[in-house]
Amino acid sequence: MAEENTVFENIKKAINELVTLRIVTAVGEITKDEKGVPMIDYSQNPRIILTSINLIQGDITTVFHEEFVTGKYQSLQVFHAAREKEGYELIKKNIEVLEKLYEVAKSVLGK
């Protein structure tokens, strides 16, 4: 019974985390986390484009550092727009996978 609850709780948690899609394009220094994965070093004042999409309400907010609009990083606007599209497609696929996983879990666990 505990295993069943864990599976369904993990699926619910994954669905809840899919509510907001954030796409970040950053130029600047990086640091590494404890596993050695590169991360944006926010202490070094990176230049950032941030898009936040609320998938439930449909709200889209995009914030640009001015260098992406009038400065040397203008060409990265196209890159960021492509990443937005890729991110949206990825979320759609993730939702489909979660739906299938939920159905398989119900079948296997007899719910």
C-alpha positions in Angstrom: 0.0 0.0 0.0 2.8 2.4 0.8 4.4 1.8 -2.6 1.1 2.6 -4.3 0.8 5.9 -2.5 4.4 6.8 -3.3 3.9 6.2 -7.0 0.7 8.3 -7.1 2.2 11.0 -4.9 5.3 11.3 -7.2 3.0 11.6 -10.2 0.9 14.3 -8.5 4.1 16.2 -7.5 5.4 16.1 -11.1 2.1 17.5 -12.3 2.1 20.3 -9.8 5.7 21.2 -10.8 4.5 21.6 -14.5 2.3 24.6 -13.7 5.0 27.2 -14.5 7.5 26.9 -17.3 10.5 29.1 -17.0 13.0 29.7 -19.8 16.2 31.5 -19.0 18.9 32.7 -21.5 21.9 34.0 -19.7 25.3 35.4 -20.6 27.9 35.6 -17.8 30.0 33.7 -15.4 29.0 30.3 -14.2 29.6 28.3 -11.1 29.1 24.6 -10.4 26.8 22.9 -7.9 27.8 20.1 -5.6 27.5 17.6 -8.4 29.6 19.7 -10.8 26.6 20.8 -12.9 27.2 24.3 -14.4 24.9 27.0 -12.9 24.4 30.7 -13.5 26.5 32.7 -11.0 24.0 35.4 -10.1 26.6 37.1 -7.9 28.4 38.2 -11.1 25.4 40.1 -12.5 24.7 38.0 -15.6 22.7 39.4 -18.5 19.4 37.5 -18.6 16.2 37.0 -20.7 13.6 35.3 -18.5 10.3 34.0 -19.8 7.7 32.6 -17.3 4.6 30.9 -18.6 1.8 29.9 -16.3 0.3 26.9 -18.1 -3.0 26.9 -16.2 -3.8 30.6 -16.6 -1.9 31.2 -19.9 0.0 34.2 -18.5 3.3 34.8 -20.2 5.9 37.2 -18.9 9.2 37.9 -20.5 11.9 40.2 -19.0 14.9 41.3 -21.0 18.1 42.9 -19.8 18.5 45.9 -22.1 21.6 44.5 -23.8 19.4 41.9 -25.4 17.3 44.7 -26.9 19.8 47.4 -27.9 23.2 45.9 -27.2 25.6 43.2 -28.2 23.2 40.3 -27.3 20.4 41.2 -29.6 20.9 38.1 -31.7 20.1 35.9 -28.7 16.5 37.0 -28.8 15.9 34.6 -31.7 17.7 31.8 -29.7 15.5 32.5 -26.7 12.3 32.5 -28.8 13.3 29.0 -30.2 13.9 27.8 -26.6 10.5 29.0 -25.6 8.9 26.9 -28.3 11.0 23.9 -27.4 10.1 24.3 -23.8 6.4 24.4 -24.5 6.7 21.2 -26.7 8.6 19.5 -23.9 6.0 20.3 -21.4 3.3 18.9 -23.7 5.3 15.7 -24.0 5.9 15.5 -20.3 2.2 15.7 -19.6 1.5 12.9 -22.1 4.1 10.7 -20.4 2.6 11.5 -16.9 -0.8 10.5 -18.2 0.5 7.2 -19.5 2.5 6.6 -16.3 -0.6 7.2 -14.3 -2.6 4.7 -16.3 0.1 2.1 -16.1 0.4 2.6 -12.3 -3.3 2.2 -11.9 -3.2 -1.0 -14.0 -0.2 -2.5 -12.2 -1.3 -1.5 -8.7 -4.9 -2.5 -9.3 -6.5 1.0 -8.8 
